[in-house]
Amino acid sequence: MAIPVDVTARARAALSMLRDDRADVVRFDSDAGEDMPVYTGLPCHLSRTSLPPQSGMDTAAVSTVRYTLYLAPETELRQGDAVTVTHRGQTIRGAAGPPLRGALSLAVTLESVVVS
């Protein structure tokens, strides 16, 4: 079942108000042999989720944090793109995981995250 266009447009407009973070995206260009900027100041929303602690028999329980970036669905992000997000004065850097495109947003998990 398809979502009516007017409903999708209203939902996307509402979600855009939540995108109060900004992202810079850099992609390696094999022809040029260097990193090239793809997006600068891209509106986004960064979500931080703590996953349940994992522990083994001989190790202490370790809590894992996952960072997910939500963008407008027309954004062209590729797995491996270098992403720098400015979130409430913090800088979060990571590599884009596989993008998941939906009708209302593009969700990308950040890998190898460094927070400064």
Backbone as a chain_set.jsonl record, in Angstrom:
{"seq": "MAIPVDVTARARAALSMLRDDRADVVRFDSDAGEDMPVYTGLPCHLSRTSLPPQSGMDTAAVSTVRYTLYLAPETELRQGDAVTVTHRGQTIRGAAGPPLRGALSLAVTLESVVVS", "coords": {"N": [[0.837, -1.177, 0.0], [0.648, 2.123, -0.916], [1.806, 5.191, 0.472], [-0.097, 8.142, 0.686], [0.787, 11.007, -1.272], [0.525, 13.627, -0.189], [0.462, 13.124, 2.548], [2.977, 12.0, 2.955], [4.565, 14.218, 2.268], [3.887, 16.054, 4.301], [4.785, 14.646, 6.544], [7.533, 14.467, 5.979], [8.2, 17.185, 6.079], [7.748, 17.706, 8.783], [9.674, 16.012, 9.951], [11.987, 17.232, 8.994], [12.31, 19.396, 10.645], [13.448, 18.3, 12.864], [16.024, 17.84, 12.185], [18.528, 19.101, 13.334], [21.235, 18.974, 13.476], [24.462, 19.09, 11.796], [26.181, 17.862, 8.931], [29.256, 17.018, 7.357], [30.389, 15.544, 4.442], [32.748, 13.421, 2.989], [34.207, 11.874, 0.195], [36.213, 9.318, -1.225], [37.791, 9.812, -4.268], [38.598, 7.866, -6.819], [39.569, 8.422, -9.368], [40.724, 10.979, -9.159], [42.378, 10.424, -7.101], [42.201, 11.287, -4.491], [40.525, 12.544, -1.489], [37.29, 13.911, -1.828], [35.082, 16.615, -1.198], [31.635, 16.018, -0.635], [29.199, 16.777, 0.537], [28.487, 19.687, 2.457], [27.685, 21.015, 5.551], [25.255, 19.656, 5.727], [21.906, 19.189, 6.614], [20.907, 17.15, 9.334], [20.069, 14.461, 11.622], [21.419, 13.207, 14.527], [21.484, 10.223, 16.25], [21.979, 8.557, 19.3], [22.439, 5.408, 20.601], [22.453, 3.202, 23.293], [23.522, -0.031, 23.499], [22.584, -3.228, 24.922], [24.678, -4.498, 27.585], [27.439, -6.609, 26.785], [28.925, -9.635, 27.681], [31.515, -11.976, 28.3], [32.677, -15.199, 29.447], [35.161, -14.751, 30.685], [35.464, -12.034, 30.701], [34.755, -8.584, 31.449], [31.537, -6.988, 31.554], [30.666, -5.043, 28.788], [29.424, -2.049, 27.6], [27.943, -1.065, 24.578], [27.886, 1.595, 22.24], [25.857, 2.907, 19.71], [25.848, 4.937, 16.877], [23.553, 6.594, 14.872], [22.749, 8.14, 11.864], [20.373, 10.327, 10.545], [18.973, 11.415, 7.57], [17.714, 13.488, 4.84], [15.75, 11.677, 2.455], [16.599, 11.852, -0.214], [19.305, 12.198, -0.175], [22.526, 11.257, -1.24], [24.384, 9.025, 0.004], [27.191, 6.938, 0.488], [28.347, 3.693, 1.453], [31.176, 3.725, 3.493], [31.847, 6.385, 3.074], [33.394, 9.258, 4.5], [32.269, 10.804, 7.368], [31.561, 13.747, 9.127], [30.035, 14.979, 11.89], [28.432, 17.711, 13.401], [27.196, 18.096, 16.5], [25.401, 19.644, 18.778], [27.61, 21.202, 19.657], [29.555, 19.244, 19.876], [31.893, 17.194, 18.084], [31.552, 14.552, 15.932], [33.046, 11.899, 14.355], [33.076, 9.531, 11.733], [32.752, 6.527, 9.717], [30.508, 5.959, 7.069], [28.07, 3.466, 7.314], [26.213, 0.784, 5.702], [23.696, 2.356, 3.801], [20.235, 2.861, 4.596], [17.423, 3.346, 2.938], [14.368, 4.995, 3.241], [10.884, 5.993, 2.859], [10.643, 8.388, 4.191], [13.097, 9.088, 5.28], [16.718, 8.748, 5.219], [18.662, 6.383, 6.71], [21.707, 5.892, 8.358], [24.203, 4.011, 9.804], [26.934, 4.96, 11.789], [30.303, 4.0, 11.667], [33.36, 3.035, 13.337], [33.64, 5.233, 15.156], [34.686, 8.426, 16.372], [34.648, 10.642, 18.996], [34.836, 14.059, 19.71]], "CA": [[0.0, 0.0, 0.0], [1.434, 3.35, -1.034], [1.418, 6.307, 1.33], [-0.476, 9.292, -0.139], [1.849, 11.999, -1.453], [0.37, 14.749, 0.741], [0.837, 12.642, 3.881], [4.436, 11.888, 2.933], [5.129, 15.576, 2.254], [3.726, 16.63, 5.645], [5.672, 13.913, 7.453], [8.913, 14.881, 5.686], [8.362, 18.549, 6.584], [7.854, 17.605, 10.24], [10.977, 15.418, 10.263], [13.071, 18.167, 8.671], [12.501, 20.28, 11.799], [14.275, 17.585, 13.841], [17.395, 17.747, 11.675], [19.212, 20.293, 13.826], [22.677, 18.742, 13.415], [25.018, 19.331, 10.465], [27.18, 16.863, 8.542], [30.132, 17.189, 6.2], [30.654, 14.214, 3.891], [33.886, 13.366, 2.074], [34.269, 10.578, -0.495], [37.449, 9.117, -1.972], [37.623, 9.79, -5.722], [39.716, 7.061, -7.332], [40.134, 9.079, -10.555], [41.576, 12.079, -8.707], [43.32, 9.889, -6.128], [42.119, 12.036, -3.234], [39.197, 12.734, -0.914], [36.567, 15.055, -2.39], [33.875, 16.934, -0.435], [30.373, 15.705, -1.3], [28.217, 17.654, 1.186], [28.965, 20.53, 3.543], [26.572, 21.6, 6.297], [24.045, 18.905, 5.393], [21.024, 19.004, 7.774], [20.761, 15.749, 9.718], [19.784, 14.212, 13.038], [22.273, 12.143, 15.039], [20.891, 9.493, 17.364], [22.933, 7.704, 20.023], [21.737, 4.324, 21.273], [23.289, 2.288, 24.074], [23.094, -1.414, 23.354], [22.756, -3.973, 26.175], [26.054, -4.955, 27.823], [27.842, -7.94, 26.34], [30.027, -10.144, 28.489], [31.899, -13.371, 28.108], [32.998, -15.888, 30.7], [36.372, -14.215, 31.305], [35.574, -10.6, 30.461], [33.764, -7.726, 32.09], [30.473, -6.529, 30.667], [31.002, -3.809, 28.078], [28.274, -1.453, 26.931], [28.27, -0.576, 23.244], [27.091, 2.737, 21.79], [25.695, 2.958, 18.26], [25.447, 6.243, 16.355], [22.808, 6.502, 13.618], [22.529, 9.439, 11.245], [19.144, 10.392, 9.753], [19.08, 12.474, 6.565], [16.644, 13.505, 3.841], [15.88, 10.453, 1.654], [17.253, 12.063, -1.515], [20.746, 12.29, 0.043], [23.287, 10.141, -1.824], [25.497, 8.637, 0.854], [27.685, 5.596, 0.159], [29.074, 3.01, 2.506], [32.59, 4.084, 3.488], [32.039, 7.837, 3.065], [33.831, 9.839, 5.774], [31.228, 11.723, 7.822], [31.837, 14.537, 10.324], [28.768, 15.564, 12.34], [28.455, 18.661, 14.504], [26.003, 17.825, 17.298], [25.362, 20.41, 20.029], [28.96, 21.602, 20.036], [30.474, 18.115, 19.794], [32.216, 16.719, 16.746], [31.532, 13.097, 15.837], [33.574, 11.474, 13.059], [32.957, 8.101, 11.497], [32.56, 6.078, 8.337], [29.124, 5.571, 6.821], [27.758, 2.059, 7.095], [25.272, 0.633, 4.589], [22.535, 3.235, 3.938], [18.904, 2.272, 4.537], [16.567, 4.412, 2.423], [12.935, 4.848, 3.434], [10.083, 7.038, 2.223], [10.752, 9.636, 4.93], [14.472, 9.442, 5.634], [17.828, 7.841, 4.948], [19.329, 6.065, 7.971], [23.058, 5.368, 8.163], [24.956, 3.775, 11.033], [28.328, 5.394, 11.698], [31.249, 2.996, 12.144], [34.674, 3.558, 13.753], [33.307, 6.59, 15.598], [35.551, 9.172, 17.279], [33.931, 11.813, 19.511], [35.753, 15.064, 20.27]], "C": [[0.888, 1.249, 0.0], [0.891, 4.421, -0.088], [1.05, 7.477, 0.43], [0.612, 10.369, -0.135], [1.733, 13.139, -0.452], [0.747, 14.355, 2.17], [2.357, 12.537, 3.984], [5.085, 13.265, 3.002], [5.025, 16.222, 3.635], [4.662, 15.953, 6.645], [7.128, 14.32, 7.235], [9.185, 16.29, 6.2], [8.521, 18.542, 8.106], [9.216, 17.039, 10.642], [12.126, 16.383, 9.999], [13.333, 19.132, 9.828], [13.374, 19.628, 12.867], [15.735, 17.515, 13.422], [18.17, 19.008, 12.04], [20.727, 20.109, 13.937], [23.15, 19.011, 11.984], [26.128, 18.324, 10.182], [27.976, 17.335, 7.335], [30.5, 15.784, 5.736], [31.771, 14.314, 2.861], [33.946, 11.959, 1.493], [35.582, 10.494, -1.26], [37.122, 9.006, -3.457], [38.831, 9.068, -6.31], [40.347, 7.686, -8.578], [41.108, 10.187, -10.162], [42.628, 11.593, -7.715], [43.307, 10.622, -4.803], [40.679, 12.107, -2.749], [38.575, 14.003, -1.479], [35.337, 15.338, -1.527], [32.622, 16.652, -1.268], [29.27, 16.62, -0.779], [28.917, 18.448, 2.28], [27.755, 21.146, 4.228], [25.239, 20.933, 6.019], [23.174, 18.734, 6.64], [20.803, 17.518, 8.054], [20.339, 15.672, 11.179], [20.632, 13.03, 13.467], [21.614, 11.534, 16.265], [21.944, 8.584, 17.974], [22.136, 6.679, 20.808], [22.743, 3.47, 22.029], [22.707, 0.894, 23.952], [23.318, -2.151, 24.671], [24.195, -4.459, 26.333], [26.262, -6.382, 27.341], [28.978, -8.401, 27.238], [30.277, -11.604, 28.158], [32.235, -13.971, 29.455], [34.16, -15.206, 31.428], [36.516, -12.71, 31.138], [34.491, -9.846, 31.209], [32.718, -7.314, 31.067], [30.856, -5.179, 30.071], [29.755, -3.31, 27.368], [28.728, -0.862, 25.599], [27.334, 0.573, 22.882], [27.049, 2.718, 20.273], [25.208, 4.364, 17.886], [24.766, 6.034, 15.008], [22.504, 7.909, 13.134], [21.285, 9.361, 10.374], [19.208, 11.628, 8.86], [17.851, 12.456, 5.668], [16.839, 12.315, 2.898], [16.57, 10.642, 0.308], [18.775, 12.212, -1.391], [21.437, 11.052, -0.515], [24.527, 9.885, -0.977], [25.896, 7.213, 0.506], [28.406, 5.002, 1.358], [30.553, 3.35, 2.371], [32.86, 5.572, 3.406], [32.483, 8.294, 4.453], [32.837, 10.924, 6.162], [31.691, 12.419, 9.097], [30.552, 15.262, 10.689], [29.044, 16.538, 13.47], [27.125, 18.523, 15.223], [26.123, 18.548, 18.634], [26.761, 20.737, 20.552], [29.99, 20.483, 20.021], [30.724, 17.773, 18.337], [32.311, 15.204, 16.787], [31.989, 12.73, 14.439], [33.419, 9.967, 12.932], [32.835, 7.806, 10.015], [31.119, 5.618, 8.187], [29.023, 4.065, 6.623], [26.802, 1.954, 5.917], [24.05, 1.532, 4.788], [21.229, 2.455, 3.805], [17.931, 3.387, 4.167], [15.098, 4.06, 2.642], [12.203, 5.977, 2.736], [10.301, 8.393, 2.884], [12.182, 10.041, 5.268], [15.454, 8.373, 5.171], [18.535, 7.631, 6.283], [20.671, 5.412, 7.671], [23.712, 5.205, 9.53], [26.393, 4.228, 10.809], [29.221, 4.342, 12.342], [32.572, 3.669, 12.48], [34.554, 5.0, 14.227], [34.353, 7.137, 16.569], [34.789, 10.427, 17.681], [34.949, 12.774, 20.096], [34.994, 16.316, 20.631]], "O": [[1.776, 1.387, 0.841], [-0.317, 4.537, 0.119], [1.795, 7.79, -0.498], [1.268, 10.605, 0.88], [2.747, 13.581, 0.088], [1.291, 15.17, 2.916], [2.947, 12.939, 4.987], [6.06, 13.45, 3.73], [5.971, 16.865, 4.091], [5.259, 16.617, 7.492], [7.874, 14.498, 8.198], [10.274, 16.566, 6.702], [9.335, 19.287, 8.651], [9.842, 17.539, 11.576], [13.134, 16.353, 10.705], [14.449, 19.63, 9.979], [13.975, 20.324, 13.685], [16.593, 17.163, 14.231], [18.438, 19.863, 11.196], [21.423, 20.993, 14.437], [22.335, 19.143, 11.071], [26.91, 17.976, 11.067], [27.443, 17.962, 6.419], [30.878, 14.936, 6.545], [31.748, 15.173, 1.98], [33.761, 10.974, 2.208], [36.017, 11.471, -1.87], [36.279, 8.202, -3.856], [39.945, 9.592, -6.301], [41.539, 7.498, -8.82], [42.18, 10.321, -10.751], [43.645, 12.255, -7.506], [44.291, 10.587, -4.065], [39.742, 11.783, -3.478], [39.236, 15.035, -1.597], [34.619, 14.408, -1.158], [32.556, 16.998, -2.448], [28.497, 17.174, -1.56], [29.824, 17.946, 2.944], [26.895, 21.731, 3.569], [24.198, 21.588, 6.071], [23.647, 18.188, 7.637], [20.547, 16.731, 7.142], [20.264, 16.683, 11.877], [20.579, 11.968, 12.847], [21.235, 12.241, 17.2], [22.702, 7.925, 17.262], [21.256, 7.037, 21.592], [23.763, 3.062, 21.474], [21.538, 0.667, 24.265], [24.164, -1.738, 25.463], [24.856, -4.792, 25.349], [25.389, -7.24, 27.469], [29.896, -7.632, 27.523], [29.371, -12.351, 27.789], [32.09, -13.317, 30.488], [34.143, -15.098, 32.655], [37.585, -12.163, 31.406], [33.449, -10.401, 31.554], [32.982, -7.293, 29.865], [31.316, -4.285, 30.782], [29.109, -4.052, 26.628], [29.783, -0.232, 25.519], [26.14, 0.531, 23.178], [28.076, 2.536, 19.62], [24.284, 4.901, 18.497], [25.315, 5.388, 14.116], [22.058, 8.761, 13.902], [21.147, 8.446, 9.561], [19.461, 12.738, 9.328], [17.044, 11.528, 5.725], [17.976, 11.976, 2.57], [17.078, 9.674, -0.257], [19.462, 12.338, -2.405], [20.985, 9.929, -0.291], [25.587, 10.462, -1.217], [25.034, 6.37, 0.255], [28.995, 5.718, 2.168], [31.119, 3.276, 1.28], [33.989, 6.0, 3.643], [32.005, 7.778, 5.464], [32.586, 11.851, 5.391], [32.156, 11.77, 10.033], [30.036, 16.06, 9.906], [29.801, 16.232, 14.391], [26.066, 18.791, 14.656], [26.862, 18.112, 19.517], [27.051, 20.568, 21.736], [31.186, 20.749, 20.141], [29.888, 18.024, 17.47], [33.062, 14.641, 17.583], [31.409, 13.181, 13.451], [33.606, 9.225, 13.896], [32.817, 8.707, 9.177], [30.575, 4.963, 9.075], [29.789, 3.469, 5.866], [26.598, 2.935, 5.202], [23.423, 1.477, 5.846], [21.126, 1.518, 3.014], [17.647, 4.266, 4.979], [14.644, 2.976, 2.277], [12.825, 6.823, 2.094], [10.165, 9.43, 2.236], [12.449, 11.217, 5.516], [15.077, 7.265, 4.789], [18.961, 8.596, 6.918], [20.767, 4.504, 6.845], [23.767, 6.15, 10.317], [26.998, 3.926, 9.78], [28.928, 3.851, 13.433], [32.872, 4.748, 11.969], [35.276, 5.88, 13.758], [34.837, 6.433, 17.455], [34.335, 11.186, 16.825], [35.816, 12.379, 20.876], [35.588, 17.279, 21.117]]}, "num_chains": 1, "name": "protein.A"}
